[in-house]
């Protein structure tokens, strides 16, 4: 609303006041003010900024000409506090420096990491009195800045930072800002309009004039003011009749045009340069104008006419409508000349990205020189983490490319960048356009691989499998395609495809799979494409399947392959689980817009190929039933993985191999290490997928609360990145954690959400884990017949609805459910299945599960007791086997009580009660307490585990602090600010009844 008067905005002013009060009191938040042009959004923001003291204010305004320049709005907002970046965690500091152009971007930058750095910088800038960030015209902010600000806005609860956004009310902005508090601005009512008119004109409007003007303008303040300025005082006061019709709408624009037409030619050309510049930078505007032979004093008539305000640091238009009128009044040749002048001025100033943008705006027809300049600008944006903006620039570069191959190459890179920027729709469109122009076999193969990666991450996994196999037929020498196909097959649950892939790997030229030497692939040797993250069948019931993903591989080009195995980590029931690690996100290997990949069939042997060959061939052999060949291959591959390996992809492949061997403890160890490597490498874009494995590993190691915390984080990141299938994996894992706790409503909700994605996307692994969660819920609540039916159906589900990995991982639970339901033949059948699958396992946990299951079908109590004691012996000393130990102790206590060995039974049942209590497994604890009472020992009410009082965020922070991480280290790993970490620790200590980090180490050390 023009002017300083704020009339008729009591509700809006109250919302702004509440935001400011929160900032001053240390409670941050965000508020979006949306409405049509001229409704008063900017006036409300100016009002807020003028009343923020003693808090600091940072300002930025989106500009249409800069909407394609990555981090332009963020640079404007953060420039005054850039000196505070040294206080940030190192990975965040480097990412922010790169984004703002303060230093060369790190080798691997990621939009989540930049966003986390922005959050930390804002919280640092809020010391000591708070901070208000005011962002006007958000609808014109570049995508990279918008993404970073929205990431921060969702995480402001712990600091004294407020974010006030003004934007036009469009479907697009409503969708983007949907998670933030909104305050729509409507037009003024007649009374408020009369007050505003009087303050602007100095004339009290008559009631009839105020009513007619309000009705005609819809109460829009800008329209009211502009119309009033075209009226005489007599007309406004009612002494003279109002004109009919009133000068509204197009007439206001015509009034601007009339004012412009009255200006000197030099002034109009100067205004055109200013309108096309967007930033209002006097240096660039005057330099460009000089190239058009326009003197600097040509601005003066425009100032006198009230169209602009010129100062030492900025030239601003009275309103965006004035800028629009200036551009509309100029012909295409004049606009092109102004753009060329601006390009030259920015080139002289060393601003290559702005130069490229203006050259593109001035281009007429294809121009390879301009297209190359745009491609270089896109690469710089991508390197800073501005993937979405890079996609837009690459799309424009493709339009200007005269040669079809270059056009196809740039569209391919645009698809990759769009995917990495969280714009899947744009990615698919660019991919389709690239296919229309591509003729080169290598590029066609890359496009197919990208299409497969997109499908595997957010679409139909069976389609992805078909795409990968078809591409492998056309490029038979490419190991990466087969790795992607293996991941897709595991995700679908298609063992026949897995066996076929293993045979194809055997047939590849080069080193034989029996020679895995060479260790895990060197990340530097991989082409930058969306790497694959194979999923393996060998994980526990919850193993959603996907293979590990290499954090480094995902971000660069959607076409990579050898990167992600499908580690088998997901076993809700405690059995080996397959880490549902989805191969790199299409976006993960997407980051090299300028790279041209080699012909798929011409790729030379890479350092990690022998390792990957061994894993793929071994997995394929096992799926084909050839254990004599598959087991040695997988063991030889694992022998090549060093204890110090820091390649997340290789670790996830190792987890997949261990899972298929039936060694859930080893699989969990590899998965946990992969998660740690991914965090420390600062490759946030890969985190949603890597966290699938890390969360599964924690669950396999009996740390259900921490598994829940990791999946909660992974789910949020997956949704923000548009990784639908990764979201399904996290939802399924959360359902299993809820099942263990007996949280029936939450378990069902999470499982149904996961199935709603998994079934139509034919994600057999995810669907299997979600169904497993429902079966475990019934088993824990004592609904044995229903648990038996669910778990039996789960084992029989075919590809797309279930997975062999889940069938194996749930086998021990099927034995228990069938035995409890009185179906001995079914229990023995499930045991036979487990014995066959685990025949070559060297893991103590697997031997313990076999012993426990044999006890459940034992002919007498004596044999059962012996088997159960054997199981506990195998689990002794394994800190990650608490879940199996507790369940085994419960079964042993029940058998001992039945055999009237009451004293021994009580000892075992006490152990079970305490273990279940610490695990937060409420229904299982209640069952153990019931058995203990039946053994003649009274028990008090179940006591909650101390950790259950913590939120997922608090638990994640507490775990890392207990491991010795500083607040700054924790912030870097969890994409928070150090102050947010401090805020959460302040709440953690009293909840746990402790007062220091040392106490936290002792408490969580016991929990482990």
N, C-alpha and C positions, 0 to 999 in steps of 0.2 A: 504494500500500500504506500503510495507516494507520501512524502513528508514524514514528520515525526509523530503526527497524531495517530493514536490507536483507538479508533472508535468502534464500539460494538463487538469487542473481542474478549469479553470477560472470561469465557471458558478457556479460550486459547491462552490468554495471559496467565490464568491459574495453572495450566499445564506447564507452561514455561517456567513459572515461578517455582513449581514443585521440582522441576529438573535442576534449577539453579540451587535451590535449598539442599538437594541431595549432593550436588557437587561440593558445596561448602562444608557439608557434614561428613564427607568421605564416602558417600554411597552413590556410585556412578549410575549412569543409565543413558538411554537414547530416546529421542523423540523425532518423529517425522511429521513435518507440516506439508500437506499436499493440497494442490488446488490448481485452477486454471490460471493462465497468464494474467497478471494484473490484479489478482485477488487479494494481495497484501502479504504474501509469504516473506518477501525480502524485508518489508517493514517490521514484521514480527521478529525476524532474526536480528535486525539492527537494534530493536528495542532490547532484546535479550543480551546482546553483546555489550550494550551500554550499561547494563545493570549487574554485571558479573563480578565486579570487584569485591574482595581482593583477589579473586581467582584470575588466572591467566586466560587470555582468549587467543585462539588460533583460527584463522579464516581461510577459506578457499571458495572459489566460484568456478563452476564448470563452464567451459566455453566450447561451443560447437566446433570451431576449427581445430581445437586440441583434443577432441573426443577420441581420436585414434592414436594419440601419443601416450604410450604406456607410462604411467606414474606421473603424468603432468599435474593432475590435481593434487596428488599426494606431495609432490615437490613444493607446490604453492603453500600447502597447509603446514608442512613440517620444516620449511626452510628456517624459520626463526629459532627452532630448537634443535637443529642438526648438530650443534656442538655438544649435545648431551648423549650422543650415541655411544661414547666410550663406556658408559655405565651398563650397556646391554651385554647379554651373553654373547660370546664371540661369533657363533654361527648367525645369530640374529643381527648383530652389528654389521657383519660383512654383507649380509643379504640386503639390509636397509641402505648401506653405503652404495651398493651396486644399483639398487632401484632408483636412488636419488641422484645417481651420477657423481657421487663423491669419491668413488674409487672404482677400479675394475670389478665387475661382478665376480663372485666366486665361481669356481669351475662348474659347480652344480647349484643352480638357484631354483627355488621352488616357491610357488605363490603362497603356500601355507607358511613357509618359513619367513617370507617377507611380511606377511600379515602378522605373524607372531611378534616380529621385530617392531612393527608399527605399534602394536598393543603395548609392548614394553616401553617404547619411547614415549608414548602418550602418558603412561603412568609415571614415568620418570619426570616428565614435564609438569605433572600435576603437583609436584612438591613446591612449596609447602601448603599452598592455599587452595589447590584444586585447579581444574582446567576445563574450559568449555571450547569444543571444536564446533565451529559454525561453517556448514557447507551449503552454499546456495547453488541453485540450478544443478542439482545432483543428476538430473536426467541427461546432462551433457558431460558428466565426468567420464574419463576414460575407464575402461573395464578393469584394468589392473588396480587402479586407485579405489574403484567402487568395491571390488572384491576384498581388498585389504581392510577398508573401513567397515564393511559389514562383518567381517570376521572379528574385528575388534569390538564392534557394537554388541555382539552377542556375548561378550565376555567382560563386560564392564562392571559386574556386580561387586568386585573386590576393591575398586579404587575410586579416587575422587575425580573421575573423568566423565564429562557429559558430552554427548554428540547430538547436535541439533541440525537436522537436515531439512532443506526445503526443496521440493521437486514438483514438477507438473504432475497432474493426476492422470496417468495413462495406464492401460492394462499392464504394460511392461514394467513400469515402476512399482505398481501395486504388487506384482509378483516378486520382484527382486527384494522389495522391502517388507514382505509379508510377515516376517518374524519380529519386526520392531513395533513399538507402540506408535499409533497413528493419530493424527489430529487433522481431519479434513477441514479446509477453509471454504465456506460458502460465501455468497454475496452478503452485503450489509442489509439490514432491514431499513425501513424508511427513516426511523428516528436516528439511527447511527449514521445513515447516509447524509441526513440534514446537518448533523454535527460536523461531519467530515467536510462537507461542502463549505460550510461557514468558515472552518479553519483554513481551508485552502484559498478561498477567494476573498475573504473579508466581508462577504455579503451574506446576510441571513436569508436562506432560500424560503420562499413561500411554501406552505404545506402542499399546495397543488403541484408546484414545480418539483419539490423534493420527491413526492410520490410518483410523478410521471417519469422523472429521471431514474428513480430506483427501479421502476417497472421496466423501463426501456433497456437499462443496462444490466438487469439482473443483480443490481447492487455491487457489481464489480468496481472496486475503488479506482483502478486505472481508467476504466471507461467513464466513470463518473467525473473524474477530474479533467480528462481530456475533453469531454463534452462540455463541461462547465466553462472551460477556457475559451470555447467557441461561442459562448453566450455573452450577452451584455449584462451588466448589473441589473438593468431594469427587467430583462427577461427572467433572470434568476430570482429576483425579489417579488415578481408577480405584477410589477407595474406595466410591463409590456407582455404581449402574448409570446409564447414559445414558438419557435419555428416548427413547421410541420412539413416534412418529417424532421425529427431531431437528427443532428449530425453524428450518427453512430456507426460502428462497425467499419465498413469500407470507407466511410467518409472520414474517419479518424486517420486511416492509412493515407487517404488522399490528402488530408491536411499536412501530414508529414512530407508527402511527396511535393506538395506545393512549397513548403519551407525549403526543401532541398533544391528545388528548381530555381529558387530565388538566390541561391548561393553562387559565388564565382566558380568557374569550371575547375580551377586549381583546388579549391576547397572540397568540391565533390570528389575529386580524385584522391585527395588526402583522406577523406572519410572512407572511401572504398578500401584503401590500403588498411586503415585501422579496423574496418569491419572484417576483412579477410584474415587479418593477423590473429584475432581472437584474444590474445593475451593482454592487449593494451600496452605493450612494451614500447615506450617512447623511442628508445634507441633503434629498434628494428623498424618501426613505422616511419620515422624520419629518414633513416638510411634508404629504405625502399622508395619512399616518396622522392628523394633526391635523384634516384635513378630514373624517375619519370619526369624530372625537371620541375618538381613541385617544391616550392620553398616552405620552410618550416612555419612561417607566419601565416600560411594559408589556413591554419586551424582557427584563427581568431574569429572569422565570421560565424563559424559553426558554434563556437562558445557563446558568442553574443546572441545567437538564435536559441540558445538553451538546449541544443541537441547533444552536446558533449560536455564533459568536464576534463580539462587537461591539467595534469600536475607533473612534478618531477619524476614520479615513479610509475604513473599509469595514465592512460587516456581511456576514459570510460564513456559509454553511451548512456543517455538518460534512461533508456529502456531497451530491451531486446528488439522491440518493434521498430525502433529507429534503425538499429543495425540491419534488420530485415529490409526496411524501406531503402536503405542505401544500396544494398546489393541488388534489389529488384529494379532500381532505377538505372543500373549500369548494364550495358550490353555484354554479350559473351567476349568480344575482343578486349573490352576494357577490363573485364575480370581476369582474363588470361594474362594480360600485361601486368596487372597488379600482382598476381601470383608469381610471375616470373621475377618481378622486382623483389618481392619478399624472399623468393628462393635465393636470389643472389645475395641479399642482405644477410640471411641466415648462414649461407655458405661462408661469407667473409667472417662471420662471428664464430665459425666452427660448430654450428648447430646442424649437424648432418641430418638428423631425423626430421627437423622442421623443413629443411631444404628439400628433402625428398618428398614430403607431403605437398609442398607448394608446387614442385615440379610436376607431380602427378595431377594436381588440380589444373595445371596449365596445359597438360598434354592433349593433343588432338590425334587420336588414333594410336595404334601400337608404337611403342618406343622402348627398345631393349635397354638403352642407357638409363631411362627413368625406372624401368622395371627392376634393373639391377640395384639401383639406389634404394628402392623400396625394400627389396629382399635383404639388403644389408641392414636397413633400419629394423626390419622384422627380426633379424638375428640378434641385434642388440637388445631389442625388447624381450625376446625369448631368454636371452642370457640373464636378464635381470628378473625373470619370473613373470613377465607380462605376456603370457601365452595367448590370452584372448585377443589382446590388441595386435599381437603379432599375426594372428589368424586373419584379422581384417586387412592388415597391410599386405599380407601375402596374397590374399584374394584380389586386391587391387593390382598388385604386381602381375598376377596371372592375366588379368584383363588387358594389361599393357604389353604382354609378351607376344612378339610377332611369330615366334617359332613354336609349333605345337608341343614338342618335347619339353621345352622350358616351361610352357604354360602348364602342362601336366605335372611337371616336377613341383612347381610352386603351389599348385592346388593340393598336391599330396602333402606338402609340408604345412599348408594351411589347415588341412584336415587334422593333422597331428597336433598342431598348436591349438586348434579349437578344442580338441578333446582334452588336452592338458589344461586348458583354461576353463574346463567345466561347461563347455557348450556343445553337448553331444549332437543336437540337431544341426548346428552349423557344420560340425565335423562330417556328418553323413552327407550333407549337401555338397561339401567340397570334395569328398571322396567320389561321389557320383560324377561330378563335373570332371574330375581328373581322369576318370575311366573313359570318358568320351574322347579325350585327346591323347591318351597314352597308346603307344604302339610298341615301345621297347619291351622285350620279354622280361628284363630285370625289373623295370618299373611296374609292369603288370603283376608280377609276383609280389612285389612290395605292397601294391594296392590290395591284393587279395589277402595278404597277411594282416594288413591294417583292418580290413573289413572283418576278418576273423577275430582280431583282438577286440574290436569294438563290440562284436556280438558276444564274445566270451565275458566281457566285463559288464555289459549292461543289456544283453539281449539273449537270444536263444543259443544255449551252449551246443545243442545238436547241430544247429546251422553252422556254428563256428567250427565244429569238428569236420563237417563236410567241406567247408571252405578250405581248411588247412590241408586236408587230404588231397583235394583237387589241385591245390597249388603245389603240393609235394609231387604229384604226378607230372606236373609241367616243369618242375625244377628238382629232379631227383637227387641232386647232390647236396641239398640244403638241410643240414642237421637241425637248424633252428625251426623250420616248418614242422618237422617231425616232433620236436619238443613241444611246440605249441599244440599240435594235434594230440599228443599224449596228455597234456594238461586238460584239454577239452574232453577227451575220452574219460578221464578220471572224474571230471566234474559231472558228466552225464551219467557215469556209472556203466559205461560200455566196455566190458572186458574183452569182447571180441575185437573191437577196434584197438584196444591196448595191445593185444597179442599181435595184431597185424602190424602195428607201428614198430613193435620190437623186431619183427622179422625184417622190416624195411631198414631199420637201423643196422642190423647185421649185414645187410646187402650193400651198405654204403662203401664207397672206396675209402682207403686210408687205414689208419690203425685199427686193429680189431678191438671189439669191445672188451676182450679179455685183458687188454692192457690199459687199464685206467690211469696209468702213470701220468704225471704231468700235473696232477692236482686239479683243483677246481679252476674253472676258466678265469682267466685274467680279465677283469672288467674292462680294462682299457682296450682289450682286443675285440670287444664286441661292437658291431655296427650299431649306430644309435637308433634304435627303433623300439617300439613298444615291445619290450621283451616278453617272453612267455613265462608263465609260471605254472608249470605242470602240476597237475594234481594227481595224487596217487591213491591207489586203492589200498591201502593197507592201514587205514587208520581206524580209530575206534569209531563207535557207532555214530559219533557225532562228527565224524570227519567229513566235513563237507567236501573234501576232496581236493581242492586246488593245490597246486604245487607251490613252492616258495616263489616268491617273486623277488627279483633283484631290484633293490631300490634304485640302483643306479641305472638299471636298464629300463625302467619304466618311463622315465621321463624323457627319453630321447626319441626314439622313433618307434612308432607303433609296430614296427615290424620285426622286432628282434625275437630271438627264440630260445636260445639255450639258456635262458636265464632262470626261469622259475620252475622248479620241480614241484611236484605235488606232494608235499610232505604229508605223511599220514599222521597228523596229530589229533584229529578230533574225536576223542572218545569220551563222551559224557560219562560213560559208566566207569571210567577209570582205565579202560583198556587202551591200547594204542590208538592214537587218533591221527587222522591225517590232517595235516595242517592245511586247511583249505587255503592254500595260498594261491591266489590267482596270479596268473602270470602277469607280468608287468602290464600295467595299464596301458592301453593303447597309447596312452599318452606318455608312457614312460620312456619309450625309446624314441619318442617323437621329437626330441628337441633339436634336431639339426636341420633346419629348413634348407640349408644350402647343400647338404650332403647328398651325393649321388651314390647309391649303393651299388655294389658290384653285382654281376650276374649271379643269380643264385647257384648256378651249377659250377661257377668258377671259384667259389670261395675256398681259400686254402685252409689247411688244418690249423686250428687255433689251440692255444695252450690248454684250455679246459675241455676241449672236445672229447678227449679220451675218457675223462671222468664222466661227462654227460652221456657218452655212448654207453658206457658200462651200466649206468643207472637205467637208461631207457631200455637197453637190451635185457637187463636183468628183470626189470618190471614186466616187460613183455613176455619173457619166458615164464615167469610165475603166473601171469594171467592166462597163459596157454597151458598151464598145468605142468610145466617142465621145471620142477623145483631143483632137480639135480644140476641144471645149468644156471637157473636164475639165482639161486642162493650164493654160489661162489662169485658170480659177477657183482652182486650187490655188496658182498663183503669186501671184495677187492676195491670197489669204488670207495667204500667207507674208510678203508685203510689209507686212502690217498688224501683224506680230509685232515689237515693238521689242526692241532689244538688251538693254534693262533689264527686260524682262518678268519678273514674279515670280509668275505664276500657273502652277502646275505643270500644271494641266489644259490650259491653252492651249498650253503648251510641248509637251505630249505630242500634242495634236492637230496641232501644227506638225510634230512628228517623223513623224507618220503621213502627212501631206501630202508631206513631203520624200521619204519612203520610196517612196510611190507614184510620185513623179516620177523615181525611180531615183537619187536623190542621197543615198547612204548616209552620206557624211561629214556633210552637213547634218543628216540625221536623227539621227545619233549625237550631234551637238552639242546639239540640242534635248533629246534624252533625258537626257544628262548634266546639263544645266542643270535639268531637271525634278527629278532626284534631289537635286541640291544644294538647290533651293528647298524640297523636302519636308522635308529634314533641318533646315534652318534655321528652318522654320516650326514645328518641334516637333510635327508631326502624325504621331506614330509609327504610329497605326492605319492610315494610308494607306501606310506604307512597304513592306510586302511587295509591293504592286502596283507602286508607283513604282520599287522596286528591280528589278523585272523589266526595265523599260526602261533603267535605269541600268546594269545588268549587261550587257545586250545592247549598249548603247552602248560600254561598255569593250571588249567583245569585237570589235565592229566597228572599234574604234580600235587593235586588235592588242594590247590589254593583257589577255591571257588570265588571268594570275594575279589581277589585280584583279577581273576579271569573276567569276572563281570565288569570290573572297572576298565579293563583294557578293551572289552567289546563295546562298552558304552562310548568310550573315546573313538574307537574304530567306526562305530555306527555313525556318529556325528560327522566324522571326516569323510566317510563314504558318501553320505547324503550330500555334503557340500560339494564333493567332487563329481557327483553324478554317477558313482559306481554302484549301480543298482544291485548287481549280483554280489558284490562284497557286502552290501547292507544286508542281504539275505543271510549270508554266512554269519554275520555278527548277531542278527536277530535269532538265528537258530541256536547259537552258543548261549545267548542270554536266556533262551527258553530252557536249556538244559540246566543252567545255574539256578534258575527259579524252581525247576522241578526238584533238584536236590534239597532246596530250602523248604519245599512244600508250599510255595507261593502259587496256588492253583490258578487264580485269575490271571496273574502276570504271565505264568508259563503258557497258558492257553492263548493269550493275546499275542505274545511274542512268536509262538509257534505258528499261529494263523497268519501273522504278518509275513513270516519267512516263507510259508507255503504259498501265499498269494503271489510271491515273486518266483519261487522255485518251480512250481508246477508248470505255469505257462512258459517259463524259460528253460524247461527240461533240465533243471539242475538237480540231478538225482542225488548227488552228494548232500546238497543243502536240504532237499526235501527229506532225505533219510535222517539227517540230524534233528530236524524239527519234529519228525514223527517219533524219533527215539526219545525226545524230551517228553512227549505225552505218555509214552510207555513207562518211562522212569517215574513220572509223576504218579501214575497208578500204582507202580510197584512200591514206591515209598509210602503211599497212603494206605497200603494194604488191600488194594483192589486187584487181587492176584489174577482172577479170571480175565479181567479186562486188560491187565498188563500183558498176560500171556497172549491174548488175541492180537493186541497191537504189535507186540514185538515179533510175533510169528508172521504177521502180514508184512512187516517191515523187511524181514529177511527174504520174503518172496517177491518183493517189488522189483520190477524190471527197470531197464535204463530210462532215465528221465524222471522216474518216480522214486528210485532207490539206488543203492550202491552196494557192491560187494564189500567195500571197505566198511560201510556201516553195518552190514550183516555180520562181518567178523567182529567188529568192535563191540557189538551188542550181544555176542554169543553167550558170554558168561551171564549176562542179565536174563537172556532167554532161558537158560538152564534154571536159574533161580525162580523165575516167574512160573515156568512149567511145573517145577517141583512143588512150589507152593500151591499151585492150582490143582495138584493131584494128577497131572498128565505125565506119568513117568516115561512113556515111550518118546514123547516130544522132548523131554529133558535129556534123555540119552542121545537123541538125534542131534540136538544142539551141541552136546558135549563132543560127539564124534566130529562135527564140523569144526569146532574149536581145536580139537586135537590135530586135525589135518592141517589147518591153517598155521598152527603154532609149532609144527613138528620140528622146525629148525631154529626156534627161538632160543637164544642163550640168556635171555633176560630173567632175572629173579621174579619180576612181577608177572611175567607170563607163566612161569612154572607155578607160581602161587595161585594164579587164577585157575589153572588146570587142576591143581590139587583141591581147591575150594569147590570147583564144579563136580569133581569126582566124589567129593564128600556128600554133595547134595543127592546123588543117586546111589549112595552106598547102601548095601543090604542091611547093615546093622549099625547101631550107634558106635560101637567100638571102632569099626573101620572109619566111620565118619570123623570121629574125634582124632584119629591118627592122621587122616588127610588134612584136617583143618590145622592141626598143630604143625604139620609139614608146611602148610601155606604160610603160617605166621613166621616160621623159621626162614623161609625164602625172603620175606619182607623185612626182616629185622635189619635195622641200620639204614633203611631207605627213607630219608626224610620226605620224599615226595609220594610215598605210598600210604599216607595216613587214611585215605578213603578206603582202600582195599583192606588195610589193617583193621579198621573199625568194623567193616562189614564182616570180615572173617571172624573177629572176636565175638561179634553178636551171634553169628551162626554157631560158633563153638560153645558159647555160653548156653545157648538154647539146647544143644545136644547134651552138654554136661548135666544140665538140670534134668533133662528127660532121663538120663542115666542115673539120676539121684546122686550125682557127685556135686552136691550143693555148694560147698565151700569153694571148689574150683570154679564152678559156674559163676559165683558172685564176683570173683576176681576178674574174670574175662568180661563180664557184663559191665562192671564198673569202668573198665578200660574203654569199652565201647561207648558208654554214656558220655564220658569225658571227651573222647575223640569226636563224636558227633556234635557235641556242644561247641567245641572249638571250630569245627568245620561249618557250623551254622546249618547243619542238616536236621532241621526240627523234627520232621516225621520219623526219621530214623532214630533220633534221640528218644522220642516218646516210646517207640517200640522197644528200645533197649531198657528204658526205665520200667516199662510194663513187665518185661522178663525178669528184671531185678526184683521187682515187688513180688512176682510169682515165686522167686527164689527165697522169699522171706525177709527181704531187706527193704525197709521203708526208704523212700527217696523224696527229696524236696522238689519243689517246682523247677522246671527247666530254667536255667539261668542263661541270659543272652551272652553271646560272645562279644567281647569288648569291641572287636573290629566291626561288628555288625552296625555299630552306632555311626560309623563314618560313611560319608557319601563316597561314590566312586572316585570323584576328583580328590577328596581328602586321602583316600586309601592309596591312590597312585603316588601322591606326594609323600605320604608317610613311608611307603616302601622304598622309594628312592633315597630319602633322607636316611633311613635305617641302613641303606647300603653304602652310606658315606658321601653322598652327593651334596654339594653346597646348594644354597637357594638358587644361585645363578645357573648351576648345572641342571638342576631340576627344571628351571624355566626353559632352558634350551631344549631339553628332551621332550617336554610336554607342550611346547608352543604356548607358554604363558609368560608373564612378566615376573621378575623376582619379587615385586611387591605383592602380586597375587599369591605366590608361593608362601610368602610371609603371612599373609592374611589367613590362608587356610591352615597353616601350622598353628596359628594363634587359636584356632578353633579345635584342632586335633588334640592338643595337649590336655585340656580339661575333659574332653570326651573320654579319653583313655585313662584319666586320673594320673597323669604324669606331668613332669615339669621341665624336662630337658631332652636333648637329642640322645644322650646316653641312655635315658630311660626308654626311649623309642627303640633304640638298637636292641636293648635287652628284651623288650616285649615282643617285637616282631621276630627277633631271633628265636624265641621260644615257639612262636606260631609256626615257624618254618620247620 
